[in-house]
């Protein structure tokens, strides 16, 4: 297996230095028993717009989210459905602190996420949120095990412990015989399961998925669907999934869409 010590020394040093500078606990829980049924997220009056350059002399202002209110309890599963371009991914990215709203409040366990400093925001994304995307963004030169270990190494966790935990998660998602395989040698379904393992290795409270089965065939899609639901029950993770897949959406406890910038129930 490729030696990750050298590749991750810088990332681990940065994380350690950041923690030493702040020397304060983050205002959220990173993992563990998430207390199913408790309030996790409260969004109020959240708005987001973009400016498009329609020509050299003209600009258009486009509001994609307008005063959105959204609550999530621990362990809840929600599908955001609807046509492309309505703001589904934008809302997901704001919930994962990958993007900022123009206005409004996003509370995670009662804390205003966008009042965090950069160090706290980075730690929030690393420990409290797991991300799965349509394009898995795995590191091609790394093995399945090394990819799954990355969030723990970035967090500064001991390499031996990170390896043991990542192995357990990869076995859980059905990749026991693929641990040492470079991800380029894996099938599309296997690659997405590596991405899933990476997303949940720190047992985050919130799992965000953007078209997680968009590039998979029916059989692999069904396997990922089943895994998501099993992991929700096992770990109590709240899941928000953007999807065009009607079957996956049907598994969720709630389905919402965005119409004219507002969150609503789908017709």
ChimeraX attribute file (.defattr): number of C-alpha atoms within 10 A of each C-alpha:
attribute: neighborCount
match mode: 1-to-1
recipient: residues
	/A:1	11
	/A:2	11
	/A:3	9
	/A:4	14
	/A:5	11
	/A:6	8
	/A:7	10
	/A:8	15
	/A:9	14
	/A:10	12
	/A:11	16
	/A:12	18
	/A:13	14
	/A:14	15
	/A:15	19
	/A:16	14
	/A:17	12
	/A:18	15
	/A:19	16
	/A:20	10
	/A:21	10
	/A:22	12
	/A:23	9
	/A:24	9
	/A:25	9
	/A:26	15
	/A:27	15
	/A:28	17
	/A:29	16
	/A:30	20
	/A:31	18
	/A:32	13
	/A:33	13
	/A:34	20
	/A:35	14
	/A:36	16
	/A:37	13
	/A:38	13
	/A:39	17
	/A:40	22
	/A:41	19
	/A:42	18
	/A:43	18
	/A:44	15
	/A:45	15
	/A:46	21
	/A:47	21
	/A:48	22
	/A:49	17
	/A:50	12
	/A:51	10
	/A:52	11
	/A:53	11
	/A:54	10
	/A:55	8
	/A:56	6
	/A:57	6
	/A:58	8
	/A:59	11
	/A:60	11
	/A:61	11
	/A:62	11
	/A:63	15
	/A:64	20
	/A:65	25
	/A:66	20
	/A:67	17
	/A:68	19
	/A:69	17
	/A:70	14
	/A:71	12
	/A:72	20
	/A:73	18
	/A:74	20
	/A:75	24
	/A:76	22
	/A:77	24
	/A:78	21
	/A:79	25
	/A:80	26
	/A:81	21
	/A:82	18
	/A:83	12
	/A:84	10
	/A:85	10
	/A:86	18
	/A:87	24
	/A:88	25
	/A:89	19
	/A:90	19
	/A:91	25
	/A:92	20
	/A:93	18
	/A:94	17
	/A:95	23
	/A:96	22
	/A:97	18
	/A:98	13
	/A:99	14
	/A:100	19
	/A:101	20
	/A:102	14
	/A:103	14
	/A:104	18
	/A:105	21
	/A:106	26
	/A:107	19
	/A:108	22
	/A:109	17
	/A:110	13
	/A:111	16
	/A:112	14
	/A:113	22
	/A:114	19
	/A:115	12
	/A:116	15
	/A:117	10
	/A:118	11
	/A:119	14
	/A:120	21
	/A:121	17
	/A:122	14
	/A:123	20
	/A:124	22
	/A:125	18
	/A:126	20
	/A:127	24
	/A:128	20
	/A:129	25
	/A:130	26
	/A:131	22
	/A:132	23
	/A:133	19
	/A:134	17
	/A:135	16
	/A:136	17
	/A:137	12
	/A:138	19
	/A:139	14
	/A:140	12
	/A:141	12
	/A:142	19
	/A:143	23
	/A:144	31
	/A:145	29
	/A:146	28
	/A:147	22
	/A:148	30
	/A:149	27
	/A:150	23
	/A:151	21
	/A:152	22
	/A:153	22
	/A:154	20
	/A:155	19
	/A:156	18
	/A:157	15
	/A:158	10
	/A:159	15
	/A:160	10
	/A:161	13
	/A:162	23
	/A:163	18
	/A:164	12
	/A:165	18
	/A:166	28
	/A:167	22
	/A:168	16
	/A:169	24
	/A:170	24
	/A:171	15
	/A:172	14
	/A:173	19
	/A:174	14
	/A:175	21
	/A:176	14
	/A:177	9
	/A:178	18
	/A:179	20
	/A:180	15
	/A:181	16
	/A:182	20
	/A:183	24
	/A:184	15
	/A:185	13
	/A:186	15
	/A:187	12
	/A:188	18
	/A:189	18
	/A:190	19
	/A:191	21
	/A:192	27
	/A:193	27
	/A:194	29
	/A:195	25
	/A:196	26
	/A:197	28
	/A:198	27
	/A:199	25
	/A:200	26
	/A:201	23
	/A:202	25
	/A:203	24
	/A:204	26
	/A:205	26
	/A:206	32
	/A:207	23
	/A:208	23
	/A:209	23
	/A:210	21
	/A:211	18
	/A:212	27
	/A:213	26
	/A:214	14
	/A:215	15
	/A:216	16
	/A:217	11
	/A:218	10
	/A:219	10
	/A:220	18
	/A:221	20
	/A:222	15
	/A:223	15
	/A:224	22
	/A:225	17
	/A:226	14
	/A:227	17
	/A:228	20
	/A:229	16
	/A:230	12
	/A:231	16
	/A:232	17
	/A:233	14
	/A:234	10
	/A:235	18
	/A:236	23
	/A:237	30
	/A:238	25
	/A:239	27
	/A:240	22
	/A:241	25
	/A:242	27
	/A:243	24
	/A:244	19
	/A:245	15
	/A:246	10
	/A:247	12
	/A:248	22
	/A:249	21
	/A:250	12
	/A:251	16
	/A:252	17
	/A:253	12
	/A:254	14
	/A:255	19
	/A:256	18
	/A:257	20
	/A:258	23
	/A:259	17
	/A:260	12
	/A:261	19
	/A:262	18
	/A:263	20
	/A:264	16
	/A:265	13
	/A:266	12
	/A:267	6
